[in-house]
C-alpha cells in the first residue's frame, strides 16, 4: 500500500457502504460534499459511485485503509440493470441508486456518537449496506420500517445523507416514536446473516441469494394471496406476510417446495383461472421461473417434475 495522503484515518465501519465511508471522510477532512472531496484527490465521483473496484482501492490507498473490508461492501455495477456484491449477482433485489433509506433510530445513535466525540453528525451518520436491498424493509435491530428519501447530489451538502434527513436528534426520535413496529422477518434475517458470511439452511445456501429472495416472495404471495397477485402490488405488511409464508417452505428445501406446489394445486379452481392451460393455472407468475436463465435454477427442475406429473394425470 502506498503512503497515505489523508491524515488522520477515519476508519471504515464494517456495516456501511463504500459511498457512505467516502462521504463521511469528505465531511471529516474538508467539511464539504463528497464530489469536491473526490475530485481534489484526483478520483472520479461517478466511477466510485458505481463501485469501480480500482477507484475504491485508490481511495483506500490514499486514506490508509485496508481495502478488503471496503471491497466486500462495495456494490459494483456490471450493466445498466445488473450489479454485483461479492459473488452475488443482483438484478431485481437492489434499490435504485436514487433511493436513500434509513432507520431513524440508527441515525439517532450515530448522532449520539458524534456528540460524544465532539464531531459534526455528518461524520458519523452512515448508510448501512443492508439498507440497499429491497427485501430489507425494516431495521433488524430496532424493528422499525425504513424511511426512504431521494439521495442528495454529490456536489451539495455534507455526509451521505446531506440535507435529506433531519439534523435535529429530537426530530429523528420523533420519527422513530411515531413508526409502528415491524414484524420479525425470517427472510430479512437470513439475508443479513448471509451477507455477514454466516451459514443458514442448506437449501437456500446452495442457491444464489437473489434466487432465494425471488422464490420466497413468489411462492409466499401465491400461497397467501393467490397465484395471480403480484408481490410488488402488495402493501409492505402483506409483503412481510408473504415472505414469511414462503420462507416456511423454502427453509425445508425440495420437500418444502413440493409441498407448497401441492397446496397451490389442491386449492386451485380452474374456472377462475385466466391461464389458457388450465392445469398450470395454479402457479401464476411462478411459471416464469421455468424460463429464468440461471443455470443453478433448482426450482426449474422441481417445477418441471411437478408439471410433468400434472400433465400425466
C-alpha positions as CSV (number, residue, x, y, z in Angstrom):
1,X,0.0,0.0,0.0
2,X,1.3,3.4,-0.9
3,X,1.9,6.3,1.6
4,X,-1.4,7.6,2.8
5,X,-2.3,11.2,1.7
6,X,-5.1,11.7,4.3
7,X,-4.5,12.0,8.0
8,X,-5.9,11.1,10.4
9,X,-7.6,7.9,9.2
10,X,-11.4,7.8,9.5
11,X,-11.8,4.0,9.7
12,X,-14.3,2.2,7.6
13,X,-17.2,0.6,9.5
14,X,-18.0,-3.0,8.7
15,X,-21.7,-2.4,8.2
16,X,-21.6,0.6,5.9
17,X,-21.4,1.1,2.1
18,X,-18.2,2.3,0.4
19,X,-20.0,5.5,-0.6
20,X,-21.1,6.2,3.0
21,X,-17.4,5.9,4.1
22,X,-16.2,8.3,1.4
23,X,-19.0,10.8,2.3
24,X,-18.0,10.7,5.9
25,X,-14.4,11.3,5.0
26,X,-15.4,14.3,3.0
27,X,-17.3,15.7,5.9
28,X,-14.3,14.9,8.2
29,X,-11.5,16.3,6.1
30,X,-12.9,19.2,4.1
31,X,-16.3,19.7,5.8
32,X,-17.9,19.6,2.3
33,X,-19.5,17.5,-0.4
34,X,-18.1,14.1,-1.5
35,X,-17.9,15.2,-5.1
36,X,-15.5,18.1,-4.4
37,X,-13.5,15.8,-2.0
38,X,-13.0,13.1,-4.5
39,X,-12.0,15.4,-7.3
40,X,-9.5,17.1,-5.0
41,X,-7.9,13.7,-4.6
42,X,-7.9,13.0,-8.3
43,X,-10.7,10.5,-8.1
44,X,-13.8,10.1,-10.3
45,X,-17.0,10.5,-8.3
46,X,-19.1,8.7,-10.9
47,X,-16.7,5.7,-11.1
48,X,-16.7,5.5,-7.3
49,X,-20.5,5.8,-7.2
50,X,-20.9,2.7,-9.4
51,X,-18.4,0.7,-7.3
52,X,-15.4,0.6,-9.7
53,X,-13.0,-1.6,-7.8
54,X,-9.9,0.2,-9.0
55,X,-11.2,3.5,-7.9
56,X,-12.2,2.1,-4.5
57,X,-8.7,0.7,-4.0
58,X,-7.2,4.0,-4.9
59,X,-9.3,5.8,-2.3
60,X,-8.3,3.2,0.3
61,X,-4.6,3.7,-0.6
62,X,-4.9,7.5,-0.2
63,X,-6.8,7.1,3.1
64,X,-4.5,4.4,4.5
65,X,-7.4,1.9,4.8
66,X,-7.3,-1.8,4.2
67,X,-9.3,-2.2,1.0
68,X,-10.6,-5.7,1.8
69,X,-13.5,-4.8,4.1
70,X,-14.4,-1.9,1.8
71,X,-14.5,-4.0,-1.3
72,X,-16.6,-6.6,0.4
73,X,-19.3,-3.9,1.0
74,X,-19.0,-2.4,-2.5
75,X,-21.9,-2.9,-4.9
76,X,-20.3,-3.0,-8.4
77,X,-22.3,-2.1,-11.5
78,X,-22.0,-4.7,-14.3
79,X,-24.5,-3.3,-16.8
80,X,-27.3,-0.7,-16.6
81,X,-29.5,-3.3,-14.9
82,X,-27.2,-5.7,-13.1
83,X,-24.9,-5.2,-10.1
84,X,-22.6,-7.5,-8.1
85,X,-21.9,-7.7,-4.4
86,X,-19.1,-10.1,-3.8
87,X,-20.2,-13.3,-5.6
88,X,-23.8,-12.3,-5.6
89,X,-25.4,-11.0,-8.8
90,X,-28.2,-8.6,-8.1
91,X,-30.7,-7.5,-10.8
92,X,-34.1,-7.2,-9.1
93,X,-33.2,-7.0,-5.4
94,X,-31.2,-3.8,-5.2
95,X,-32.8,-0.4,-4.6
96,X,-32.3,2.3,-7.2
97,X,-29.2,4.4,-6.7
98,X,-31.6,7.4,-6.1
99,X,-33.2,5.7,-3.1
100,X,-31.6,6.5,0.2
101,X,-33.2,4.5,3.0
102,X,-32.5,4.7,6.7
103,X,-33.7,3.8,10.2
104,X,-34.3,6.9,12.3
105,X,-33.2,5.1,15.5
106,X,-29.9,4.0,13.9
107,X,-29.2,7.6,12.8
108,X,-30.1,8.9,16.3
109,X,-27.4,6.5,17.7
110,X,-24.9,7.8,15.1
111,X,-25.7,11.4,16.2
112,X,-25.2,10.4,19.9
113,X,-21.7,9.1,19.0
114,X,-21.0,12.3,17.1
115,X,-21.9,14.4,20.1
116,X,-19.8,12.3,22.4
117,X,-16.8,12.8,20.1
118,X,-17.5,16.5,19.6
119,X,-17.9,15.9,15.8
120,X,-20.4,17.1,13.2
121,X,-23.2,14.5,12.8
122,X,-22.3,14.0,9.1
123,X,-19.0,12.4,10.1
124,X,-20.8,9.7,12.0
125,X,-24.1,9.1,10.1
126,X,-23.5,6.1,7.9
127,X,-25.6,4.3,5.3
128,X,-25.8,0.6,6.2
129,X,-25.2,-1.8,3.3
130,X,-28.2,-3.9,4.3
131,X,-30.5,-0.9,3.6
132,X,-29.6,-1.0,-0.1
133,X,-31.5,-4.3,-0.6
134,X,-35.2,-4.1,-1.5
135,X,-36.3,-7.1,0.7
136,X,-34.9,-5.3,3.7
137,X,-37.9,-3.2,4.6
138,X,-37.3,-2.7,8.3
139,X,-34.3,-2.3,10.7
140,X,-33.3,-5.6,12.0
141,X,-32.0,-4.0,15.2
142,X,-34.9,-1.6,16.1
143,X,-37.7,-3.3,14.2
144,X,-38.7,0.0,12.6
145,X,-39.8,0.4,9.0
146,X,-37.0,2.0,6.9
147,X,-37.7,5.5,5.6
148,X,-36.9,6.5,2.0
149,X,-35.5,9.8,0.8
150,X,-34.0,10.9,-2.5
151,X,-30.2,10.6,-2.5
152,X,-28.7,14.1,-2.4
153,X,-26.5,15.4,-5.2
154,X,-22.8,14.5,-4.6
155,X,-21.8,18.2,-5.1
156,X,-24.1,19.5,-2.4
157,X,-24.2,19.2,1.4
158,X,-22.1,17.1,3.9
159,X,-22.3,13.4,4.5
160,X,-24.1,10.6,2.8
161,X,-27.5,12.0,3.9
162,X,-26.7,15.7,3.5
163,X,-29.9,17.6,3.8
164,X,-32.2,14.6,3.1
165,X,-32.6,13.7,6.7
166,X,-33.5,16.0,9.7
167,X,-30.4,17.2,11.5
168,X,-32.1,17.5,14.9
169,X,-31.9,14.4,17.1
170,X,-35.3,15.2,18.5
171,X,-36.8,15.0,15.0
172,X,-35.2,11.6,14.4
173,X,-36.5,10.4,17.8
174,X,-40.0,11.6,16.8
175,X,-39.8,9.7,13.5
176,X,-38.8,6.6,15.4
177,X,-41.5,7.1,18.0
178,X,-44.3,7.5,15.5
179,X,-43.4,4.4,13.5
180,X,-45.3,1.2,14.1
181,X,-43.0,-1.7,14.9
182,X,-42.4,-4.1,12.0
183,X,-42.9,-7.9,12.5
184,X,-39.8,-10.1,12.6
185,X,-38.9,-11.3,9.1
186,X,-37.0,-14.6,8.8
187,X,-36.1,-13.7,5.2
188,X,-34.6,-10.4,6.2
189,X,-32.6,-12.1,9.0
190,X,-31.4,-14.7,6.5
191,X,-30.2,-12.0,4.1
192,X,-28.4,-10.1,6.8
193,X,-26.7,-13.3,8.1
194,X,-25.7,-14.4,4.6
195,X,-24.1,-11.1,3.7
196,X,-22.2,-11.3,7.0
197,X,-20.8,-14.6,6.0
198,X,-22.9,-16.8,8.4
199,X,-24.3,-20.1,7.2
200,X,-28.1,-20.7,7.1
201,X,-30.3,-23.6,6.0
202,X,-28.6,-25.8,3.4
203,X,-31.1,-25.5,0.5
204,X,-31.2,-21.7,0.4
205,X,-27.5,-21.5,0.9
206,X,-27.0,-23.6,-2.2
207,X,-28.7,-21.1,-4.4
208,X,-27.8,-17.5,-5.5
209,X,-29.2,-15.0,-3.0
210,X,-31.4,-13.3,-5.5
211,X,-33.0,-16.6,-6.5
212,X,-33.7,-17.4,-2.8
213,X,-35.4,-14.0,-2.5
214,X,-37.5,-14.3,-5.7
215,X,-38.7,-17.9,-4.9
216,X,-39.6,-17.0,-1.4
217,X,-41.6,-13.9,-2.4
218,X,-43.3,-15.5,-5.4
219,X,-44.2,-18.7,-3.5
220,X,-45.4,-16.8,-0.4
221,X,-47.6,-14.3,-2.3
222,X,-49.2,-17.2,-4.3
223,X,-49.9,-19.2,-1.1
224,X,-51.2,-16.3,0.9
225,X,-52.9,-14.1,-1.7
226,X,-53.5,-16.2,-4.8
227,X,-51.3,-17.1,-7.8
228,X,-52.2,-14.0,-9.8
229,X,-51.4,-11.4,-7.1
230,X,-48.1,-9.8,-7.9
231,X,-45.7,-9.5,-4.9
232,X,-44.9,-5.9,-5.9
233,X,-48.6,-4.9,-5.7
234,X,-48.9,-5.9,-2.0
235,X,-48.6,-3.5,0.9
236,X,-45.4,-3.6,2.9
237,X,-47.1,-5.5,5.7
238,X,-48.6,-8.0,3.2
239,X,-45.2,-8.4,1.6
240,X,-43.8,-9.3,5.0
241,X,-46.6,-11.8,5.5
242,X,-45.9,-13.4,2.0
243,X,-42.2,-13.5,2.6
244,X,-42.6,-15.3,6.0
245,X,-45.0,-17.8,4.4
246,X,-42.7,-18.5,1.5
247,X,-39.7,-18.9,3.8
248,X,-41.5,-21.5,5.9
249,X,-41.4,-23.8,2.8
250,X,-38.1,-22.7,1.3
251,X,-36.3,-23.5,4.5
252,X,-37.3,-27.2,4.2
253,X,-35.6,-27.5,0.8
254,X,-37.1,-29.6,-2.0
255,X,-39.6,-31.3,0.2
256,X,-40.9,-27.9,1.3
257,X,-41.1,-26.7,-2.3
258,X,-43.0,-29.8,-3.5
259,X,-45.4,-29.4,-0.5
260,X,-46.1,-25.8,-1.5
261,X,-46.8,-26.7,-5.1
262,X,-49.2,-29.5,-4.0
263,X,-51.1,-26.9,-1.8
264,X,-51.3,-24.5,-4.7
265,X,-52.6,-27.2,-7.0
266,X,-55.1,-28.5,-4.4
267,X,-56.6,-25.1,-3.8
268,X,-56.8,-24.1,-7.5
269,X,-60.2,-23.5,-9.2
270,X,-59.7,-23.9,-12.9
271,X,-63.0,-22.0,-13.7
272,X,-61.5,-18.8,-12.2
273,X,-58.1,-19.1,-14.0
274,X,-57.1,-16.7,-16.8
275,X,-54.5,-19.3,-17.8
276,X,-55.1,-20.9,-21.1
277,X,-53.5,-24.1,-19.9
278,X,-55.9,-24.8,-17.1
279,X,-53.8,-27.5,-15.4
280,X,-50.9,-25.0,-14.9
281,X,-53.1,-22.1,-13.8
282,X,-52.5,-22.7,-10.1
283,X,-49.0,-21.4,-10.3
284,X,-49.4,-18.0,-12.0
285,X,-46.1,-16.0,-12.2
286,X,-44.2,-18.9,-10.7
287,X,-44.2,-20.3,-14.2
288,X,-41.7,-17.6,-15.1
289,X,-39.1,-19.4,-13.1
290,X,-39.1,-22.1,-15.8
291,X,-37.8,-19.5,-18.2
292,X,-35.3,-17.9,-15.9
293,X,-31.8,-18.3,-17.3
294,X,-29.9,-19.1,-14.1
295,X,-28.0,-22.4,-14.7
296,X,-28.4,-23.3,-11.0
297,X,-32.2,-22.9,-11.1
298,X,-33.2,-25.8,-8.8
299,X,-36.8,-24.7,-8.8
300,X,-36.9,-25.2,-12.6
301,X,-36.2,-28.9,-12.1
302,X,-38.6,-29.3,-9.2
303,X,-41.3,-27.4,-11.0
304,X,-40.8,-29.3,-14.2
305,X,-41.2,-32.6,-12.4
306,X,-44.4,-31.4,-10.8
307,X,-45.8,-30.1,-14.0
308,X,-44.9,-33.4,-15.8
309,X,-46.9,-35.3,-13.1
310,X,-49.9,-33.0,-13.7
311,X,-49.7,-33.5,-17.5
312,X,-49.8,-37.3,-17.0
313,X,-52.8,-37.1,-14.7
